[in-house]
Amino acid sequence: MWKITKQYFKDLWVYFWSLTTFDEKVVATGKEVKQRAKRVKQELKDVKKAVKEVAKQSKDVVDAAKGSTRKGRKTKKK
């Protein structure tokens, strides 16, 4: 009796997998997750670069508060 019940559930499982495209959806979702993770990794690199630039520029603000002259290209007078 147990073998028959066990085989019934195995057959039922195979039947459900053959009817649906569940496995195809799982594969597609997996690919999309990998693609999004890769994109997030790229964006984090960009954010890291931007944060470094902000840190460099924040030093200029501190210098300006101290009264130092501005470095770089001189502003045009109108």
Jmol script that loads the backbone (N, CA, C; Angstrom):
load data "model"
ATOM      1  N   MET A   1       0.810  -1.191   0.000  1.00  0.00           N
ATOM      2  CA  MET A   1       0.000   0.000   0.000  1.00  0.00           C
ATOM      3  C   MET A   1       0.858   1.262   0.000  1.00  0.00           C
ATOM      4  N   TRP A   2       1.924   1.247   0.817  1.00  0.00           N
ATOM      5  CA  TRP A   2       2.800   2.418   0.900  1.00  0.00           C
ATOM      6  C   TRP A   2       3.490   2.699  -0.430  1.00  0.00           C
ATOM      7  N   LYS A   3       3.921   1.628  -1.111  1.00  0.00           N
ATOM      8  CA  LYS A   3       4.590   1.805  -2.404  1.00  0.00           C
ATOM      9  C   LYS A   3       3.641   2.409  -3.431  1.00  0.00           C
ATOM     10  N   ILE A   4       2.405   2.000  -3.410  1.00  0.00           N
ATOM     11  CA  ILE A   4       1.421   2.520  -4.364  1.00  0.00           C
ATOM     12  C   ILE A   4       1.166   4.007  -4.092  1.00  0.00           C
ATOM     13  N   THR A   5       1.027   4.360  -2.828  1.00  0.00           N
ATOM     14  CA  THR A   5       0.799   5.757  -2.461  1.00  0.00           C
ATOM     15  C   THR A   5       2.003   6.613  -2.837  1.00  0.00           C
ATOM     16  N   LYS A   6       3.177   6.098  -2.547  1.00  0.00           N
ATOM     17  CA  LYS A   6       4.402   6.821  -2.866  1.00  0.00           C
ATOM     18  C   LYS A   6       4.522   7.027  -4.375  1.00  0.00           C
ATOM     19  N   GLN A   7       4.240   6.015  -5.140  1.00  0.00           N
ATOM     20  CA  GLN A   7       4.313   6.106  -6.593  1.00  0.00           C
ATOM     21  C   GLN A   7       3.255   7.071  -7.137  1.00  0.00           C
ATOM     22  N   TYR A   8       2.079   7.078  -6.507  1.00  0.00           N
ATOM     23  CA  TYR A   8       1.012   7.987  -6.914  1.00  0.00           C
ATOM     24  C   TYR A   8       1.471   9.443  -6.783  1.00  0.00           C
ATOM     25  N   PHE A   9       2.080   9.766  -5.646  1.00  0.00           N
ATOM     26  CA  PHE A   9       2.545  11.140  -5.450  1.00  0.00           C
ATOM     27  C   PHE A   9       3.695  11.494  -6.380  1.00  0.00           C
ATOM     28  N   LYS A  10       4.543  10.539  -6.680  1.00  0.00           N
ATOM     29  CA  LYS A  10       5.610  10.790  -7.651  1.00  0.00           C
ATOM     30  C   LYS A  10       5.028  11.074  -9.017  1.00  0.00           C
ATOM     31  N   ASP A  11       4.065  10.275  -9.423  1.00  0.00           N
ATOM     32  CA  ASP A  11       3.415  10.477 -10.714  1.00  0.00           C
ATOM     33  C   ASP A  11       2.676  11.821 -10.763  1.00  0.00           C
ATOM     34  N   LEU A  12       2.025  12.149  -9.667  1.00  0.00           N
ATOM     35  CA  LEU A  12       1.309  13.409  -9.595  1.00  0.00           C
ATOM     36  C   LEU A  12       2.279  14.586  -9.714  1.00  0.00           C
ATOM     37  N   TRP A  13       3.423  14.486  -9.044  1.00  0.00           N
ATOM     38  CA  TRP A  13       4.445  15.529  -9.113  1.00  0.00           C
ATOM     39  C   TRP A  13       4.946  15.707 -10.543  1.00  0.00           C
ATOM     40  N   VAL A  14       5.240  14.607 -11.214  1.00  0.00           N
ATOM     41  CA  VAL A  14       5.701  14.657 -12.600  1.00  0.00           C
ATOM     42  C   VAL A  14       4.620  15.252 -13.499  1.00  0.00           C
ATOM     43  N   TYR A  15       3.391  14.898 -13.239  1.00  0.00           N
ATOM     44  CA  TYR A  15       2.275  15.414 -14.023  1.00  0.00           C
ATOM     45  C   TYR A  15       2.163  16.934 -13.881  1.00  0.00           C
ATOM     46  N   PHE A  16       2.243  17.430 -12.654  1.00  0.00           N
ATOM     47  CA  PHE A  16       2.161  18.872 -12.442  1.00  0.00           C
ATOM     48  C   PHE A  16       3.321  19.605 -13.097  1.00  0.00           C
ATOM     49  N   TRP A  17       4.501  19.057 -13.017  1.00  0.00           N
ATOM     50  CA  TRP A  17       5.653  19.693 -13.642  1.00  0.00           C
ATOM     51  C   TRP A  17       5.513  19.703 -15.158  1.00  0.00           C
ATOM     52  N   SER A  18       4.897  18.690 -15.721  1.00  0.00           N
ATOM     53  CA  SER A  18       4.753  18.651 -17.179  1.00  0.00           C
ATOM     54  C   SER A  18       3.663  19.602 -17.649  1.00  0.00           C
ATOM     55  N   LEU A  19       2.685  19.893 -16.815  1.00  0.00           N
ATOM     56  CA  LEU A  19       1.597  20.788 -17.206  1.00  0.00           C
ATOM     57  C   LEU A  19       1.994  22.257 -17.142  1.00  0.00           C
ATOM     58  N   THR A  20       2.737  22.605 -16.148  1.00  0.00           N
ATOM     59  CA  THR A  20       3.041  24.015 -15.947  1.00  0.00           C
ATOM     60  C   THR A  20       4.381  24.391 -16.565  1.00  0.00           C
ATOM     61  N   THR A  21       4.567  25.665 -16.633  1.00  0.00           N
ATOM     62  CA  THR A  21       5.860  26.178 -17.086  1.00  0.00           C
ATOM     63  C   THR A  21       6.618  26.706 -15.877  1.00  0.00           C
ATOM     64  N   PHE A  22       6.336  26.114 -14.743  1.00  0.00           N
ATOM     65  CA  PHE A  22       6.934  26.556 -13.489  1.00  0.00           C
ATOM     66  C   PHE A  22       8.447  26.518 -13.562  1.00  0.00           C
ATOM     67  N   ASP A  23       9.005  25.441 -14.080  1.00  0.00           N
ATOM     68  CA  ASP A  23      10.465  25.333 -14.161  1.00  0.00           C
ATOM     69  C   ASP A  23      11.046  26.401 -15.077  1.00  0.00           C
ATOM     70  N   GLU A  24      10.335  26.733 -16.146  1.00  0.00           N
ATOM     71  CA  GLU A  24      10.801  27.783 -17.046  1.00  0.00           C
ATOM     72  C   GLU A  24      10.752  29.146 -16.359  1.00  0.00           C
ATOM     73  N   LYS A  25       9.718  29.350 -15.553  1.00  0.00           N
ATOM     74  CA  LYS A  25       9.616  30.608 -14.825  1.00  0.00           C
ATOM     75  C   LYS A  25      10.724  30.716 -13.786  1.00  0.00           C
ATOM     76  N   VAL A  26      11.057  29.614 -13.156  1.00  0.00           N
ATOM     77  CA  VAL A  26      12.127  29.619 -12.159  1.00  0.00           C
ATOM     78  C   VAL A  26      13.452  29.969 -12.814  1.00  0.00           C
ATOM     79  N   VAL A  27      13.725  29.388 -13.965  1.00  0.00           N
ATOM     80  CA  VAL A  27      14.974  29.673 -14.680  1.00  0.00           C
ATOM     81  C   VAL A  27      15.009  31.136 -15.115  1.00  0.00           C
ATOM     82  N   ALA A  28      13.905  31.640 -15.632  1.00  0.00           N
ATOM     83  CA  ALA A  28      13.855  33.041 -16.070  1.00  0.00           C
ATOM     84  C   ALA A  28      14.036  33.990 -14.889  1.00  0.00           C
ATOM     85  N   THR A  29      13.417  33.655 -13.775  1.00  0.00           N
ATOM     86  CA  THR A  29      13.560  34.488 -12.583  1.00  0.00           C
ATOM     87  C   THR A  29      14.994  34.467 -12.084  1.00  0.00           C
ATOM     88  N   GLY A  30      15.620  33.313 -12.123  1.00  0.00           N
ATOM     89  CA  GLY A  30      17.024  33.203 -11.708  1.00  0.00           C
ATOM     90  C   GLY A  30      17.933  34.066 -12.565  1.00  0.00           C
ATOM     91  N   LYS A  31      17.700  34.064 -13.865  1.00  0.00           N
ATOM     92  CA  LYS A  31      18.500  34.891 -14.769  1.00  0.00           C
ATOM     93  C   LYS A  31      18.289  36.373 -14.474  1.00  0.00           C
ATOM     94  N   GLU A  32      17.030  36.744 -14.220  1.00  0.00           N
ATOM     95  CA  GLU A  32      16.735  38.143 -13.933  1.00  0.00           C
ATOM     96  C   GLU A  32      17.389  38.589 -12.623  1.00  0.00           C
ATOM     97  N   VAL A  33      17.378  37.721 -11.633  1.00  0.00           N
ATOM     98  CA  VAL A  33      18.003  38.050 -10.352  1.00  0.00           C
ATOM     99  C   VAL A  33      19.505  38.247 -10.531  1.00  0.00           C
ATOM    100  N   LYS A  34      20.135  37.382 -11.301  1.00  0.00           N
ATOM    101  CA  LYS A  34      21.567  37.531 -11.561  1.00  0.00           C
ATOM    102  C   LYS A  34      21.855  38.843 -12.279  1.00  0.00           C
ATOM    103  N   GLN A  35      21.017  39.176 -13.255  1.00  0.00           N
ATOM    104  CA  GLN A  35      21.204  40.398 -14.028  1.00  0.00           C
ATOM    105  C   GLN A  35      21.034  41.629 -13.134  1.00  0.00           C
ATOM    106  N   ARG A  36      20.029  41.602 -12.275  1.00  0.00           N
ATOM    107  CA  ARG A  36      19.815  42.734 -11.371  1.00  0.00           C
ATOM    108  C   ARG A  36      20.960  42.864 -10.376  1.00  0.00           C
ATOM    109  N   ALA A  37      21.449  41.744  -9.884  1.00  0.00           N
ATOM    110  CA  ALA A  37      22.564  41.776  -8.933  1.00  0.00           C
ATOM    111  C   ALA A  37      23.803  42.384  -9.591  1.00  0.00           C
ATOM    112  N   LYS A  38      24.033  42.037 -10.840  1.00  0.00           N
ATOM    113  CA  LYS A  38      25.172  42.582 -11.573  1.00  0.00           C
ATOM    114  C   LYS A  38      25.014  44.094 -11.742  1.00  0.00           C
ATOM    115  N   ARG A  39      23.805  44.530 -12.056  1.00  0.00           N
ATOM    116  CA  ARG A  39      23.531  45.954 -12.243  1.00  0.00           C
ATOM    117  C   ARG A  39      23.696  46.716 -10.926  1.00  0.00           C
ATOM    118  N   VAL A  40      23.232  46.130  -9.835  1.00  0.00           N
ATOM    119  CA  VAL A  40      23.375  46.766  -8.519  1.00  0.00           C
ATOM    120  C   VAL A  40      24.847  46.905  -8.170  1.00  0.00           C
ATOM    121  N   LYS A  41      25.634  45.896  -8.496  1.00  0.00           N
ATOM    122  CA  LYS A  41      27.071  45.940  -8.232  1.00  0.00           C
ATOM    123  C   LYS A  41      27.715  47.100  -8.999  1.00  0.00           C
ATOM    124  N   GLN A  42      27.317  47.289 -10.246  1.00  0.00           N
ATOM    125  CA  GLN A  42      27.849  48.400 -11.037  1.00  0.00           C
ATOM    126  C   GLN A  42      27.460  49.738 -10.430  1.00  0.00           C
ATOM    127  N   GLU A  43      26.208  49.851 -10.004  1.00  0.00           N
ATOM    128  CA  GLU A  43      25.745  51.102  -9.411  1.00  0.00           C
ATOM    129  C   GLU A  43      26.475  51.401  -8.108  1.00  0.00           C
ATOM    130  N   LEU A  44      26.769  50.373  -7.324  1.00  0.00           N
ATOM    131  CA  LEU A  44      27.509  50.580  -6.084  1.00  0.00           C
ATOM    132  C   LEU A  44      28.917  51.102  -6.351  1.00  0.00           C
ATOM    133  N   LYS A  45      29.520  50.643  -7.436  1.00  0.00           N
ATOM    134  CA  LYS A  45      30.830  51.167  -7.817  1.00  0.00           C
ATOM    135  C   LYS A  45      30.728  52.650  -8.143  1.00  0.00           C
ATOM    136  N   ASP A  46      29.664  53.038  -8.879  1.00  0.00           N
ATOM    137  CA  ASP A  46      29.462  54.445  -9.221  1.00  0.00           C
ATOM    138  C   ASP A  46      29.244  55.286  -7.962  1.00  0.00           C
ATOM    139  N   VAL A  47      28.483  54.754  -7.030  1.00  0.00           N
ATOM    140  CA  VAL A  47      28.220  55.481  -5.793  1.00  0.00           C
ATOM    141  C   VAL A  47      29.508  55.647  -5.000  1.00  0.00           C
ATOM    142  N   LYS A  48      30.325  54.618  -4.982  1.00  0.00           N
ATOM    143  CA  LYS A  48      31.606  54.683  -4.272  1.00  0.00           C
ATOM    144  C   LYS A  48      32.467  55.804  -4.850  1.00  0.00           C
ATOM    145  N   LYS A  49      32.502  55.888  -6.180  1.00  0.00           N
ATOM    146  CA  LYS A  49      33.268  56.941  -6.846  1.00  0.00           C
ATOM    147  C   LYS A  49      32.729  58.321  -6.471  1.00  0.00           C
ATOM    148  N   ALA A  50      31.410  58.451  -6.471  1.00  0.00           N
ATOM    149  CA  ALA A  50      30.785  59.742  -6.163  1.00  0.00           C
ATOM    150  C   ALA A  50      31.046  60.141  -4.715  1.00  0.00           C
ATOM    151  N   VAL A  51      31.023  59.188  -3.807  1.00  0.00           N
ATOM    152  CA  VAL A  51      31.266  59.490  -2.400  1.00  0.00           C
ATOM    153  C   VAL A  51      32.706  59.955  -2.207  1.00  0.00           C
ATOM    154  N   LYS A  52      33.631  59.345  -2.913  1.00  0.00           N
ATOM    155  CA  LYS A  52      35.022  59.786  -2.824  1.00  0.00           C
ATOM    156  C   LYS A  52      35.149  61.228  -3.298  1.00  0.00           C
ATOM    157  N   GLU A  53      34.457  61.568  -4.378  1.00  0.00           N
ATOM    158  CA  GLU A  53      34.504  62.924  -4.920  1.00  0.00           C
ATOM    159  C   GLU A  53      33.895  63.915  -3.933  1.00  0.00           C
ATOM    160  N   VAL A  54      32.814  63.530  -3.299  1.00  0.00           N
ATOM    161  CA  VAL A  54      32.184  64.405  -2.310  1.00  0.00           C
ATOM    162  C   VAL A  54      33.131  64.634  -1.139  1.00  0.00           C
ATOM    163  N   ALA A  55      33.833  63.597  -0.713  1.00  0.00           N
ATOM    164  CA  ALA A  55      34.781  63.741   0.389  1.00  0.00           C
ATOM    165  C   ALA A  55      35.888  64.719   0.019  1.00  0.00           C
ATOM    166  N   LYS A  56      36.371  64.637  -1.220  1.00  0.00           N
ATOM    167  CA  LYS A  56      37.417  65.563  -1.662  1.00  0.00           C
ATOM    168  C   LYS A  56      36.897  66.997  -1.675  1.00  0.00           C
ATOM    169  N   GLN A  57      35.676  67.181  -2.153  1.00  0.00           N
ATOM    170  CA  GLN A  57      35.121  68.525  -2.246  1.00  0.00           C
ATOM    171  C   GLN A  57      34.741  69.082  -0.879  1.00  0.00           C
ATOM    172  N   SER A  58      34.423  68.225   0.063  1.00  0.00           N
ATOM    173  CA  SER A  58      34.073  68.711   1.394  1.00  0.00           C
ATOM    174  C   SER A  58      35.287  69.364   2.059  1.00  0.00           C
ATOM    175  N   LYS A  59      36.468  68.915   1.703  1.00  0.00           N
ATOM    176  CA  LYS A  59      37.678  69.544   2.229  1.00  0.00           C
ATOM    177  C   LYS A  59      37.772  70.991   1.748  1.00  0.00           C
ATOM    178  N   ASP A  60      37.308  71.264   0.531  1.00  0.00           N
ATOM    179  CA  ASP A  60      37.311  72.627   0.002  1.00  0.00           C
ATOM    180  C   ASP A  60      36.382  73.522   0.822  1.00  0.00           C
ATOM    181  N   VAL A  61      35.268  72.973   1.266  1.00  0.00           N
ATOM    182  CA  VAL A  61      34.329  73.751   2.074  1.00  0.00           C
ATOM    183  C   VAL A  61      34.980  74.132   3.399  1.00  0.00           C
ATOM    184  N   VAL A  62      35.692  73.188   3.987  1.00  0.00           N
ATOM    185  CA  VAL A  62      36.384  73.466   5.250  1.00  0.00           C
ATOM    186  C   VAL A  62      37.430  74.554   5.042  1.00  0.00           C
ATOM    187  N   ASP A  63      38.176  74.455   3.957  1.00  0.00           N
ATOM    188  CA  ASP A  63      39.184  75.477   3.654  1.00  0.00           C
ATOM    189  C   ASP A  63      38.543  76.850   3.442  1.00  0.00           C
ATOM    190  N   ALA A  64      37.400  76.873   2.770  1.00  0.00           N
ATOM    191  CA  ALA A  64      36.705  78.148   2.534  1.00  0.00           C
ATOM    192  C   ALA A  64      36.237  78.746   3.858  1.00  0.00           C
ATOM    193  N   ALA A  65      35.810  77.912   4.766  1.00  0.00           N
ATOM    194  CA  ALA A  65      35.373  78.406   6.074  1.00  0.00           C
ATOM    195  C   ALA A  65      36.549  78.986   6.848  1.00  0.00           C
ATOM    196  N   LYS A  66      37.731  78.462   6.620  1.00  0.00           N
ATOM    197  CA  LYS A  66      38.929  78.963   7.287  1.00  0.00           C
ATOM    198  C   LYS A  66      39.395  80.285   6.679  1.00  0.00           C
ATOM    199  N   GLY A  67      38.973  80.546   5.437  1.00  0.00           N
ATOM    200  CA  GLY A  67      39.354  81.800   4.793  1.00  0.00           C
ATOM    201  C   GLY A  67      40.382  81.613   3.702  1.00  0.00           C
ATOM    202  N   SER A  68      40.651  80.407   3.274  1.00  0.00           N
ATOM    203  CA  SER A  68      41.619  80.163   2.208  1.00  0.00           C
ATOM    204  C   SER A  68      41.053  80.627   0.876  1.00  0.00           C
ATOM    205  N   THR A  69      41.952  80.897  -0.080  1.00  0.00           N
ATOM    206  CA  THR A  69      41.501  81.281  -1.414  1.00  0.00           C
ATOM    207  C   THR A  69      41.081  80.038  -2.176  1.00  0.00           C
ATOM    208  N   ARG A  70      40.248  80.277  -3.168  1.00  0.00           N
ATOM    209  CA  ARG A  70      39.715  79.178  -3.972  1.00  0.00           C
ATOM    210  C   ARG A  70      40.757  78.706  -4.958  1.00  0.00           C
ATOM    211  N   LYS A  71      40.902  77.393  -5.063  1.00  0.00           N
ATOM    212  CA  LYS A  71      41.849  76.833  -6.019  1.00  0.00           C
ATOM    213  C   LYS A  71      41.115  76.519  -7.322  1.00  0.00           C
ATOM    214  N   GLY A  72      41.855  76.449  -8.395  1.00  0.00           N
ATOM    215  CA  GLY A  72      41.246  76.095  -9.663  1.00  0.00           C
ATOM    216  C   GLY A  72      41.085  77.314 -10.561  1.00  0.00           C
ATOM    217  N   ARG A  73      40.199  77.207 -11.537  1.00  0.00           N
ATOM    218  CA  ARG A  73      39.995  78.248 -12.512  1.00  0.00           C
ATOM    219  C   ARG A  73      39.361  79.481 -11.860  1.00  0.00           C
ATOM    220  N   LYS A  74      39.892  80.636 -12.232  1.00  0.00           N
ATOM    221  CA  LYS A  74      39.380  81.885 -11.677  1.00  0.00           C
ATOM    222  C   LYS A  74      38.033  82.210 -12.322  1.00  0.00           C
ATOM    223  N   THR A  75      37.141  82.825 -11.545  1.00  0.00           N
ATOM    224  CA  THR A  75      35.827  83.188 -12.074  1.00  0.00           C
ATOM    225  C   THR A  75      35.944  84.424 -12.946  1.00  0.00           C
ATOM    226  N   LYS A  76      35.116  84.518 -13.951  1.00  0.00           N
ATOM    227  CA  LYS A  76      35.105  85.678 -14.836  1.00  0.00           C
ATOM    228  C   LYS A  76      34.324  86.800 -14.177  1.00  0.00           C
ATOM    229  N   LYS A  77      34.842  87.990 -14.278  1.00  0.00           N
ATOM    230  CA  LYS A  77      34.141  89.163 -13.709  1.00  0.00           C
ATOM    231  C   LYS A  77      33.323  89.794 -14.798  1.00  0.00           C
ATOM    232  N   LYS A  78      32.116  90.204 -14.443  1.00  0.00           N
ATOM    233  CA  LYS A  78      31.215  90.794 -15.434  1.00  0.00           C
ATOM    234  C   LYS A  78      31.414  92.284 -15.524  1.00  0.00           C
TER     235      LYS A  78
END
end "model"
wireframe off; spacefill off
backbone 0.3
color backbone group
